[in-house]
Each structure stands twice: as C-alpha cells, then as structure tokens.
Amino acid sequence: MPNVPGLRSCYTKVGRLVYFGRMLDKIRLHAAGKLPADYQGNLGVGFDNRCCVFLGVNYAALKTRTLAKGKGIDADILSWCQEQGGPRTDDQCNIWNRFIMKVGWRDDRTAVLQQRLGEYGLVGKPIETFFDLIEFDEGRNPVATRAWDLPSS
C-alpha cells in the first residue's frame, strides 16, 4: 500500500507509547473519508484492540473521544485513556512498546507474517515483525533508520 498522508509510523510515540498515535490517525482519517479501504477492516481490531486492552479503554469510546469537537489533541486523548483505564507506569509502557514492536518475531504470528510477505511482494526485505511489514509496505525503511531504537521511557 502507498504511504497514506496523515498516517503516522507505527514506531512514532505519543507520550510514552508507540502505535497509539497511528490508531488515532486511522480513526480521524476514516471519519474524514480519507482512510483507504484496505485499512478499514483493521479498525478496532488487531493492534488497535491490543492497544485499547493495554490502556483499559473501549475502542468505541476512544473513537468517540478522538472525534469529539475540540478534544482531539493526542496528549489529551492519552490522558483521557489513563483516566478511564488507570495510569500506566513507565515499566508497563516500556513492556508494551517492546511487546507490540516485536509481534511476528518468533511467536504465534510468525507464519502469518511470512504469508503476508508473499502477498505484499516484500519477500527478501529485512522484515522480522509486523511493524516492519507495515513500514516497508508504506514505503518507509525502519531498518535503515533503526526505528525500533527508542529512547528509554
């Protein structure tokens, strides 16, 4: 898939969390009619669901909060999540980041990742995780930029 204007990298942090900003971008782009059809089947499921479970919030409630007029600032939405689901420690956020960045690497999702590499025409690329797959598929090279080298929280 091409790079979607307004859709952040999986590795981009909001506060202490990777992926959260991308999920918010998908919500906003979908509401604006700008999210490609290929992305719409993953709204609220997959990584979106895992992120909501980690934060202790319901996806539908997060979507409503994200789209609320005048309340769409990422940091404020993350604070709202912490009010709803409870605050997360630095260690919990670090564990979340390290876990979600490695999905597909030597785990129960590895076979699916390998299948998708073929489907997306990315066989031979240095892809070891779903984050890498998404990044390469959208025209970014996380290996060259070492996108996973996040500063410690």
BELTA-V429473 format. One record per run of one state. SS is the DSSP state (H for helix, E for strand, L for the rest). FROM is the first residue (numbers start at 1). TO is the last residue. If there is no record, write none. Layout:
ss | from | to
SS | FROM | TO
SS | FROM | TO
This chain:
ss | from | to
L | 1 | 12
E | 13 | 14
L | 15 | 16
E | 17 | 18
L | 19 | 19
H | 20 | 31
L | 32 | 36
H | 37 | 40
L | 41 | 46
H | 47 | 55
L | 56 | 58
H | 59 | 67
L | 68 | 73
H | 74 | 85
L | 86 | 89
H | 90 | 101
L | 102 | 109
H | 110 | 120
L | 121 | 129
H | 130 | 137
L | 138 | 141
H | 142 | 145
L | 146 | 153
